[in-house]
Amino acid sequence: LERLKTDKGEWLACTQIVAGQTAQQLVPDIIRKSISLLPIAKRMRWGSFATEFVRPVHWAVLLYGSEIIETDILGLQTGNQTRGHRFHAPQAMTIAKPENYADLLFSQGNVIADFDVRREKIKEASFRIVEEKTIPLIPYIDEELLDEITALNEFPVPIMGHFDERFLELPAEVLITTMQENQKYFPVKYHDGSLAPYFITFSNIQSTRPQSIQDGNERVVTPRLSDAEFFWKQDRRYSLADFSTRLETIVFQEKLGTVAQKVSRLVALSETIASQIGVDVELAKRAAFLAKNDLMTEMVGEFGNLQGIMGRYYALADGENPTVAQAIEEHYLPKQAGGAIPSSDIGCVVALAEKIDTLAGIFSAGLIPTGDKDPYALRRAALGVLRILIERNLKIDIHALADFALSLFNHEFDKMKTRTLVTDFIFERLKGYCLDKGFSGDEFEAVLAVNPAEPLDFMQRLQAVKAFRELPEAESLAAANKRILNILKKSDSPASQTVGKLVESVEISLLELANQSAKDIAPLLEKRDYEATLTRLAALKDPVDAFFDGVMVNCEDAQLRANRLALLNLLSAQFLTCADISKLQA
């Protein structure tokens, strides 16, 4: 023990020497702790062991170089022996050197140990097997399914099967979903992109009777496809519009009512948005009315990921306008960050209505996302709104749209507070979007300071600020604007309403130039040509520098001081028509 004097007083300290441990001593506990922390949702037990893991464990290998680290892992004594494929090479194999592990398992154990190597071999085998057909075919490989098949097979062997061509009368997405989700098959397409009556599966064994495996898979897939065919026929007994009344039986959210009530709001929002951007209002309203009806169909009840897609097919089968049918599918877009946005105008309208209704509704119900919890995917919805407005060049005031969306709810809540929460939430997502696009934080803050109401307008200003920053005058003007704002903020004297008499030649000249620039930028601002506006204002750099070099703003003469403050107000106002460039860092 010793006394330790510090700035905060005297402490009694203990110095203890802890001897180091070897890697061999430390690794067993590290391994056990790591295994216990694995996020395994469902664990299982086996034999008479109390140990739990994702699957039964029969042996454990733990080496430090070629040396065995002897310990107990999951109830098993560690060693240097492993086994290969359960049927092709079940015998024990000794791992003399860890670096030979993968080669040993492949050469003696019929196991491809490396996940990435196995994944690539599955991909290559899929393309190779379709080449055996006399017609040109290509495998349709979903990346997530590829990962799953890779994890399910340690020695993948491709098998190609066939199904009855009558099933091709069903929508391709139905067949693809059935094969991928139910059977873990890769569908096969012709080179023109249409679906072919084939599939690719993988056997985890080099069978002596591969035809039997093919026959078995073909027998299994037929009833699966027959079920899908049945769902299609059952749904087609009704028109898509007939399903609307059934939406009254589904609660969207306790405070926000049923899905049918949500659809009513979508129709109202779509009408407003369509009129603002100049697209067919009646088509937009029809698409919004039908958008959710496929949720009540047998097909979507079985395959939830086909929502919207089946709505499009059923709408087309009913003879609805193709634009309406397309919008029904597209109103869920984008489905993930970076995903496709609606390609049609009506699709954009209904997608915006869907997302802003969800944002306004969930916020009005007090269910604001916190931390990593976002059960209603509000962050994705907000980003979707922004991407559609910006990437499709749609001029919509997000504050006014949020106000209208909130006005459609009948439950009690603070509308002004909720509007602020919703719009702030959207603009927080906008910052992340802009940073991902290569804009800097201070460029974003410069535009945010002038509160543009339209995300498209925000982005146009941001692009102009980035271009302005490349000008040689930018740094000096940013510093001058910061100085102007500081003077105006700290001044106890009021500025004149208009710029009156000035004395010094540099300030008189600056006033003339500022008045001329105001005239010059007016038509540019009318066209939202912010880049040209800032370029024109950059010409004020030398006159502004000369003003600060030769003029004392806060002079003794009260009237002259007020006139000079008014001149600074005039200059500041001109720059703030685009952004607050004083926010730009040197």
N, C-alpha and C positions, 0 to 999 in steps of 0.2 A: 504494500500500500504506500501511496505517496500523496503529498499535498500538491495541488495544481492551481496556481493563481491565474485568473483570467480577468478580462474587462468586466465580466458579469459577477465577479466574486471568486471565492476560493472553493475548490472542489476536492473531494477525496477520490483519488483515482487508483485503479487497480491495473497493473500490467501483467498480462498472462502470455506465456509463450505456447503457441499451439503448433505442434509438429505437423508437417505436411504429410499427405497421403499419396500413395501411388495411384495411377489411373486404374490399375487392377482392383484396388481397394474401393475406389469411388464409383466405378461403373455399375456394379450390381444395384446399388440404391438408386442411382440415376435412372437405370432401365426400369426398375419397378415403379418408381414415381411417374415416369413418362407413360407407362402402360396404364396406370391408374387414372391419369389425366386425359386419356383419349376420349373424345366425345362420342361414345357409343350409346345410341338411343335404346337399343334392345340387346341385353346381354343374355347369355345362356350358360347353363351348367351341364356337365357331362360326367358319366360314370358315378363314382362315389365321392368325387371331389366337391369341395365347397367353392372352388375357384370359378369365377365368371369371366367370360370373354365373348367376343362377337361370334366365334366358332370354336369347336373343340381344338385344343392344341395337343399334339402328340409327341413333339420333341422340341428342344430349344438349343440353339447353337450360340455360343458367346465366346468370341476369340479376341485376344489382344496380340496381333500379329499371328503367329502360329501357336501361341500359348493359349490353352483353355482357361478361361476365368470360371472357376467352379463356384456355382451358387445355385439358388433355387429360384426359378422363374415360373410363375403360374403353376406352382406345385410340381414342376419337373426339374430334374437335375440337369444342368447345362453340360454340353459336351461339344465334340467337333464332328458329329455325324448327322447327316441329313438324308432324305429320301427323295426319289424322283417321282415321276408320274405314277399315279395310284395303280394303273393297270399295265403300263408299258415298262416301268422300271421301279417296282416297289422296294427293291433291295436297298440296304443302307450303303451310303457313300461317305468316305472320310474327306473332310475339307482340310487339306494340309496347309494351304495358304488362302487367305480371304480373297486375294486378287484373282484367284482361279475359280471362284465360286460360280460365276455365271457360265463360264466355259464348261465346267464340270457338270452342272445341271443339264446343260444342253446336250453335251456329247454322251453322257452316261445315264441321264435321267429323263430325257424327252420333255424337258421343261425349259421354256424361254423365260428366264427370271426377270429380265429388264422390261419394265412396263412400256417404255417408249419404243423399244425394239419390237416387242410383241404387237403393239398398236400399229406400227408401220407395216409389219408383216400381214396383219389382218386387212389393212387397206390395200396393199399390193395384191393379196390373194383374191380380194373382191373384184378388182379390175381384171385380173388374169382369168378368173373362171368364166366371166361373161364373154371373153374373147373366144371361148370354145364353141359358142353358138355361131351359126352361119349368118345371122342377122346382126347388125351393129347395135350393141347395147352398152349402157353405162350404169354402174351401181349408184344408187342415191344414198349417200352416206351422211347421216346426221352425226355431228361431232360428239354430242353427249351420249348417244347410243353407242358410238364407236368406243368411247371410254368404258361404258358399261360392259360391252362384249369383251373388251380387253381384260377387264377385271374378272370376268366369268370363266375365261379360258386360259390355261397355262400352256397348252399345246394346240393352238387353233387350226382346225382343218375345215376349209370351205366346202359347202354343199349348196347346189343351186336347185331350187324346186320350181314347180309350175302350179298355177291355179286356173280355174275355169274362167274363160274370157268373158262370160256373161257378167261377171262382177265389175268389169271395166265400165259398165253403164253407170255405176255409182260415181259420185264425185271422187276425184283422185285423192283428195285430202283424207277422205274416209278410209280408203284402202291403206294409204300410207300410215295413218294413225293406228289402224288395227294391226298392221304388220309390225310396226315399231314398238307400240306400247304393250300389246298382248303377247306377241311372239318373239320380240327382239330380233326381227329380221331386217335386213337391208332391202328395201324395194329396188326394183330395176326399171330403168326408163329407156325409151328409144332416144335416138340422138336429137329428135325434134322436141324433146322434153315431155312427151306424153308417156303415161305409165304403161309398162309392158306386163304381161301376165306371168311374171317370174319374181322370185325372191331369193335372197342369199342368207343362209344360216351358217353357224359354225358349230362343229362337233369338237369336243375336247378329247378326241380319241382318233387314232388312225385305224378306222374300222376295216375289217376284211369284207364287210358287206355294206358299202356306202349307199347302195341303192335302197336298202331297207330303211336306212335313216332318212333318205330323201322321201320315200313313200310315206313314212310315219309323219313327217312334217307336213306333207301335202294333205294327209288325212286330217291333221289337227287344224290347219288353217282354214279349211273349207267351212266348218261350222262357225268359225269366228266371222268370216266374211258373210256367211248366211245371216248371222245376227244383224250385222250392219245393214244388209239388204232389207231385212225385216223392219228395222227402225226407219229406214228411208220410206218404205211403203206405208207404214203406219202414219208417219208425219205427213205424207202427201195426201192423206184423206182429208186434210184441212188446208185452208189457205194460211199463209203466214200471219195475216191480219187476225185470223180467228183465235190465235193464241193470246191476244192482248188482254182479254178478260181474266185469264189465268194468272197474270202478273199481280193481280190484286191479292193473291194468296201468299205472296212472298214479301217478307219485311226486309227493306233495304237497311234501315237502321231505326232503332226504337223511336227516336225523336223525329226522324225524317220521313217516316211513313213507309209505304210499300214501294215496290219497284214500279207499279203502275203510276203512283204519284211522281216518282222520279221521271218517268217517261213524259208526263204532262209538263214537268219543268224543262225537260230537254226540248220539247216542241217549242215552248215559249222562248227559251234561250236561242234555239236555232233560228227562229224567226227574226229575232233581234240581230244576231250576228250576220245572218245572210243579207239582211237589208243594209247593214253597215258596209259590207265588202262588195255588195253589188252582184250577188248570185241569186238564182231562182229561189224565191222564198217558199213556194209551194212544194218544190222538190225537197228542200231542206226539211220542212215540217214533216213530209211523208217519211223521209228516211229516219228522222228522229222518232216518229211514232212506231215504226217497225223495228227499230234498232235492237230492242231487248227481247223481242218475241221468241226468238229461237231458243232462249233459255228454258222455255217450257216444252221443247220438243224432246222426243225419245232419244234422238241422236246426240244432242248436246248433253242430255242427262247422263248418257253413257260416256261420252268423250267431251269433257268440259273444255278442252283446249280448242275445240272446233266452234266455240261461240263466235258469232260474227261471220265466220266462213260459211256455216250452214245457213245463216240468215240470208247471205247473198244467193246461195243456190236455190233456196226455197222462194225467194223473191223473184228470181229470174223464171223459175218454173211457173209462178203465178202470173207472169206477164208484166211485172212491175217495170218501171223505167230502169234501164241498166245503170244509170247514174245513181239512182236510189239504192239499187242492189250493191253497187260498189261501195257506197258510203256506209252501208250497214256493216260491211266487213272492216272498213278502214277506221271506223270511229273508235276502235280499241287501240289504234296506233298512236305513238310508238309503244311497243310492248316492253321495251327495256332501253336503258341508256344507250344511245348510239343506234337504236333500231330505226327501221324505215318509218317515215311520217306519211300521212295520207297524200296520195298523188292527185286526188280530185278535189275541186273546190267544195262540193257538198260534203265530202268526207272530212275535210278540214273543219267545216262548220259544226258538224255533229260531234266530232272529236273534241273540239274546244268546248262545246256545250256540256258534254259528258264530264270532262275534267274539271271545269270551273264549277259545275254543280256539286261534284264530289268534294272539292276543296271548300267551297262556301258552306255546304251542309255539315261536313264533319267538324269544321272549325266552329260553326254556330252551335253544335252539340257539345262543345267543350272538349273534344277529343283531339287535342293538339299533339303531334308527334313529339316524343321526348327521347333523347339519346339515340340508340339504335332501334327503338321500337316505333314502327310505322305500319300498323296492321292494315290500314286502308291505302297504302302505297301513295301517300300524298306527295312525297318528294318526287316520285316518278311522274305523277299527274302534273305537278307544277313545272317540271322540266319539259314535259310534253307540250304544255300550253306555250311555253317560251319558244321551243323549237319550231312549232307550227307557225307561230306569229312571225318569227324572224326569218326562218328558212323559206317560207312561202310568201314573204313580203306583204303581210297583212297589217293594215293600220287600224289597230283597235286599242282604245284606252282601257287599260287593265283595271283601273280604279272604278270607272263607270260600269264595266262589265261585272265586277265583283259586287257593286251596289245593286245592280239589277238581279243578279243571281240570289243575293241575300233577301231581296224583297219578295221572293217566291216562297219563302218559308213562313209558316204560321206560328211556330212555337216561340216562346219568349226568349229573347237574348238581346244583348247590346249590339245593335247593328253597326254603329260607328266604330266601336272597339274591335268588333269582329272583322270589319272591312280592313282596318289597319293591320290586324294580325295576318289576314289572308294575303294582302298585297306585299307586306314585308316578307312573308314567307316565300312568295314567288320571286321577289327581287334578291333574296338570299341565294336562291337557286341560280338566278341569273349571274351572280358573281362567279360561282363555280364554273358555269358554262363559259363565261368570258375568259376566265383564267386558262381553261382548257384550250381555248382558241388562240392562246398566245398573247393576250393582253395582260398588262401588269396591274397590280393592285391599285397603284396611285392613279393610273389612267381610268380605272373603273370608278374610283372615288371622285375623280374630277367630274365625271358625267353624273354620278349619283347626286352630287351636290345641287344640281339644277332640277332634280326630280322629274325627268321625262315620264309621262304617263303611259306611253306606248313602248313596249319592248323593242319593236322594230326601230323606232326613233332613237331609242337608247343606243342600239347597236350602231346606227349610222353616225351618231355623235362620237361614239367610242372609236370608230374607225378614223374619223376626222382628227381626233385628239392624238391618236397614234401617228398619223401622218404629220401632224403639226409638230410633234416632238422631234421629228427628223430635220426640221428647219433650223438653220443656224441661229435664228432669232429666238427660238423657243425657250432656252434656258433663261435668257435675260428677261423676256416678257413674263415668264412664270414668276420670277423673283419680283418683278415690278408689280404684278398683280397681287402678290402676297403683301407687298408693301402698301399698295393702295387700300386693300381690305383692312389691314391693320390700322392705318391712319383713320379710315372711316369708322372703324369699330371703336377706337379709343378717343375719338374727338368728342369733346363736350359741347362743341358749337354746332348748331344746325346748319345744314347746307342750304343754299338758295334753291328755290324751285327750278329756276333756270340759271344758266351761267351768265352772270352780269359782267360788269367792267373788269378787265384784267389789265395788268400793268406791264409785266415783262414780255419781251418779244417772243421768247420761247413758249410761254403759256398761251399767248395770243395765237401763235402759229399752231400749237397743239390743238387748240379749240377748233380752228378752221379745218385742220386735218381730221379731227374726230367727227365733226359735223359731216364732212365729205364721206368718211368711211361709213357713217350711219346710213347715208343715202345709198352707198354702194352695196352694203350687205343686205339691205332690205329685200331686194328681189332674190338674192341668193338664199336667204332664210325662207322665203316663200316656197322655194323649190327644195328646201331641206338640203341644200348643198353646203353642208357644214365644213367640209374640207376647204372649199373655195373661200368660205367666210373667214376661217381662221388664217388662211394664207393672206387674205386682204388685210386682216387686222395685224398680221405680223409686220406690215409696212409701218406700223406706229412705233416700232421698237426704238429707233433713233430719236424721234421727237419725245417719247416718254422718258428716255434716258436723259435727254437734254433738259427736260422739265425738272427732274429730280436733282440734276446737277446744279441748276441755276435758280431754283425757286424754293422758298420756305413756305410750306403750305399753312402751317399754324402761325401766321404772322400776327402782329399786334392789331392791325386794322381788321375789325370784326367783319365788315362787309366784304372786304377783299378775301378774308379767310373763308367766308361762306361761299363766295364765288369759286374759289379754288377747290373747295370740297365738292361743289356741284360739278366741276369739271372732272374730278376723280370719279364721282358717281356716274357720269356720262360714259367714261372709259370702262369702268367696271361693268356697267350694264351691257355694253356692247360685247364684251368677252363672255359674259354670263348667258348670252343668247345661245351659246354652244355648250360651254362647260366652264367649270371653275378651274382654270389652268394653274391657279396658285397652289393647287393640290399636287402638282407634278413635282417630284423630287429631282434634285440636280443630279 
